[in-house]
Each structure stands twice: as C-alpha cells, then as structure tokens.
Amino acid sequence: MKNLETPLVFEMSVSGRQGVSLPKHDVEETALPQHLLRENLDLPELDELSVVRHFTNLSQKNFSVDGQFYPLGSCTMKYNPKMNEEAAAMPGFRRTHPLLPESMTQGSLELMYKLQESLKEITGFTGFSLQPAAGAHGELTGILMIKAYHQSKGDAKRVRVLIPDSAHGTNPATCSMAGFIAETIPSDETGAVKLDALREACSGEKAETLAGLMITNPSTLGLFERNIQEIIGIVHEAGGLVYGDGANMNALIGIVKPGELGFDVMHLNLHKTFSTPHGGGGPGSGAVGAGPLLEDFLPGPIIVEKEGDAYAFVTPLKSIGRVKSFNGNFSVLVKTFAYILSLGSKGIRRAAEYAVLNANYLKALIKDNYPAAYGEGRPCMHEFASSPNLGNDVHTLDIAKRLIDYGFHPPTIYFPLIVKESLMIEPTETESKETLEAFAEALNVIAEEAKTNPELLKAAPHDTPVSRLDETTAARKPVLCWRMLIKNCEQAV
Ligand SMILES: *Cc1c(COP(=O)(O)O)cnc(C)c1O
C-alpha cells in the first residue's frame, strides 16, 4: 500500500476520449433538471476497445469452472452446460414480467410445475416449493416449517434442534435465526453421529423440548451416514422432526431418495447439484421439499396442475407464507429443468456414480501424502476431507495457496471443523481422468516441496497480481474502486 505507482499505472482515462459516437439529435433540446446534474462525477474517459480489454483482462485474473479445475468441497463447482444458459435466455422466459397474470404465463408455470414434479421424483418428497433463493434460505424455510408444525400442535416447548458437529455453519445459524436453540451432537471416531449422545439428547424429559434434528447425509466428511434410518427413528420417537441439509446431493441423485429414508423436510441447492453457476454469490435456489407431515406448511404459492393442461398458483393450507418475492430466482429454475431434462433419469444416476468414482479415484491418487481423515477402508461419496501433515510447519493454507501457482483452484479448507487442517476435495462428475491425475500430481509435488523447500509454499502464490490477502477485510470491506485505493494509499503514506 505504500507504493503509489500501482494504482496510478492502472489509470487509463484520457481527458476528452470517447467510446461512443452518437448521431446529431433531431428533436428539440430541452432543459435538463438542473438539480439532478453533477459537475464533479469524475468518470473515466475511454475508447470502447480499452474498456473491453480492461474488463476482459480483469475477468481472466480470476478462477472459473470454465477456465480451471475447481474442486471446492461441499460447494460443488461442476461444469454448467451452456445449453442451460440458452434455455434461460429464451425470450419467452427472460422477458416475462413477474406481475403478468397466470393466463399469460402458462409456459413459465408449466416449467415450474414440472420442475417441482421432477424434484419430487428425485427426492421422494410429496411437496416442493421453489421459492427460497439459496441454501441457507432453504434451511431457514424448512426450520420455520418445523416450528409452525409444532406450534400448530400447541407444542411451543419444543425449542431444541440437534446438529452433528460436522455440519455446515449455516445450520446452527439457521436455528438461532428461527428462535431455536442449536445443540451439538458429537461424531464418533468413524465420523458417524454418536448414537448414544443422540439417544441421550432425545430421552426422558429432554424429548419434550426436542424440535428436531438437522443432518447432512452424506456428511460433510463425504461419508454416508449408515445409521440414518435409526437416527431418524430416534428423533421421530421423541416427537421431533428431521431436517436434511441437501445442499449437496451429488452422491445420491438417481440412487437414494431422502423422502423414503424418512426425512421430513430438506432443501436442495439447485446451484450446486443441478449445475447452475454460482461463483461470486449467486443467484441461487434453495428449493425445499417436504414429506406428508410438513408439505402443507410449505411457503406459497406453489404451482398446481388444473384441468385442461392449465397451471395455477395455490398457497398450501398451513403455509408459513412467502419467503421470496415473485417466484424465486426463475432463471435458475429454467437452467435446473434444462439440466434434468437433458440428463434424463439414467443420466442423473450416472452423474452421481461419476461424482463418487471421481472422488474415490482422486482420494486413492493422493492417499500417501493426503490421507482421508475419516472413513478408513470405506469408499467416500462425492467428496472427502483430508488432514494433511506434510511437516516443516507447512499448513493447509500454504498447500492451498501453492495450488494456485499450479493453475488449480484450492479445495475448501479448514472445514468441516472436526477435521484438523482440513483439505476438503470435491472433484465433481464433470472432470476427466487426466484432470484428476494432473491435480493429484500437483498435490504430490507440493508434498515434496514441503520437505525440500517449505519457504516456497509459505510465500505462495507467486504468480498472481496480489498474493496473500487479509481474507476477512477482503470479504467485509472490499476495495472495489481504485480511487478509494489511492485515498487509502495517501492515508498510508
Ligand atoms: C453450500 C452449503 C450450504 C449453504 O448454501 P448457500 O446456497 O451457500 O446458502 C448449506 N449446507 C451445505 C452442506 C452446503 O454445502
């Protein structure tokens, strides 16, 4: 920040330069509202090509699924087929105003209805709402439905929600937002939910205050929870309901239906499992599915089929109300439907099979240097978490940063919290054998480097415009305008 040169070199504006040439106007000039005009806007003055180059070059400084391998565990950065984009960009979908009446939007309603039906078929749930805008939003929706269910029974004492310690951070956050108390259930040495602890939390007087359980299966350790039916049984027995965090369904689609396992409600991240782009924060969709006990509580309106191939909005009987304006992130719904139709039921199953195969192949290729933290002797599902110990004070952060030098996006790191120095890898089904092998080789070379030249890892990445950022300030106080940068520099000088 002490060096003023970098931001100044960045300045490309040339006084008087223009990027447009407009024809002479052929209408009478009118006075502009003076109070809206500003003298000192200080806008950059550039020609069109400079602007195009500027933004193209900026975009190439970042990682993307279209550019590089992006094995971000739990977050599923799979390839997003371009056909989905074409479908979402069709004028009939893209240009439809959300306030148009049902009679004029039958095509859009039909798509949403058929998507609801497809998701029911894939998950085994009996009802679906497409409203929530993201995974965490879907969680809140589902947990509010559980709350409304208990309240409808006059059961206001039920305030505790049990959450395994391997859960995504959004789970306990969701519970507190909904006014519940989140209670942690430990995992055993195999990564499974400790059944004794669960039984204890659901027994005796504790049963009366139990609202439910929030559980991710496969867990964020990439392991299928083998006792899932017993777990669900214990919670149901105590009068609680079971929420499934289905953000990442990549190992299950086409193979296992959570509704049939006994889950009461679950959200799906359409932007993870169903291949719609979600880098940079969205838009997403956290569609929520529910079984017989909860489907009447779904947020409304949802779409139903009427006689004569017509579609209409209805609000479920005991709906918790709207959770999003209009109909959710509609373009994401179109992309999801295009993805499901293009894969078909066989293709959906194959996607899950390849996701699991790829994760297991990669796990085997790096097992000597990066053994999986849990699940010894078992295949993993679509992802796995390793706990690397490369010596020489090399940490997971250093490994992640060094991967950038080799042209790979780092995996998820330091999550789940129960894995020390976690490196959590999800290759996804869309990657080739060659890509997996190249990534494994890079990781294994890094393990060598950790022995021979650990300083190289500690200073990585070496080839990026900026190297190690303060990630908290980078996320909370991003400097998005270079002028601010100069101001900061002046202050720093
Ligand atoms: C991504 C994820 C979430 C949150 O989803 P968002 O769309 O980011 O809100 C919740 N749980 C799990 C397991 C996830 O992987």
The ligand as an SDF file (V2000), in Angstrom:
LIG
                    3D

 15 15  0  0  0  0  0  0  0  0999 V2000
  -23.4150  -24.6350    0.4280 C   0  0  0  0  0  0  0  0  0  0  0  0
  -23.9960  -25.2810    1.5860 C   0  0  0  0  0  0  0  0  0  0  0  0
  -24.9910  -24.6290    2.3350 C   0  0  0  0  0  0  0  0  0  0  0  0
  -25.4270  -23.1940    2.0920 C   0  0  0  0  0  0  0  0  0  0  0  0
  -25.8870  -22.9380    0.7940 O   0  0  0  0  0  0  0  0  0  0  0  0
  -25.9000  -21.4250    0.2250 P   0  0  0  0  0  0  0  0  0  0  0  0
  -26.5920  -21.5180   -1.0980 O   0  0  0  0  0  0  0  0  0  0  0  0
  -24.4740  -21.0170    0.1150 O   0  0  0  0  0  0  0  0  0  0  0  0
  -26.6450  -20.5800    1.2030 O   0  0  0  0  0  0  0  0  0  0  0  0
  -25.5590  -25.3180    3.3770 C   0  0  0  0  0  0  0  0  0  0  0  0
  -25.1520  -26.5640    3.6900 N   0  0  0  0  0  0  0  0  0  0  0  0
  -24.2010  -27.2280    2.9800 C   0  0  0  0  0  0  0  0  0  0  0  0
  -23.8070  -28.6320    3.3750 C   0  0  0  0  0  0  0  0  0  0  0  0
  -23.5730  -26.6080    1.9140 C   0  0  0  0  0  0  0  0  0  0  0  0
  -22.6200  -27.2280    1.2240 O   0  0  0  0  0  0  0  0  0  0  0  0
  1  2  1  0
  2  3  1  0
  2 14  2  0
  3  4  1  0
  3 10  2  0
  4  5  1  0
  5  6  1  0
  6  7  2  0
  6  8  1  0
  6  9  1  0
 10 11  1  0
 11 12  2  0
 12 13  1  0
 12 14  1  0
 14 15  1  0
M  END
$$$$
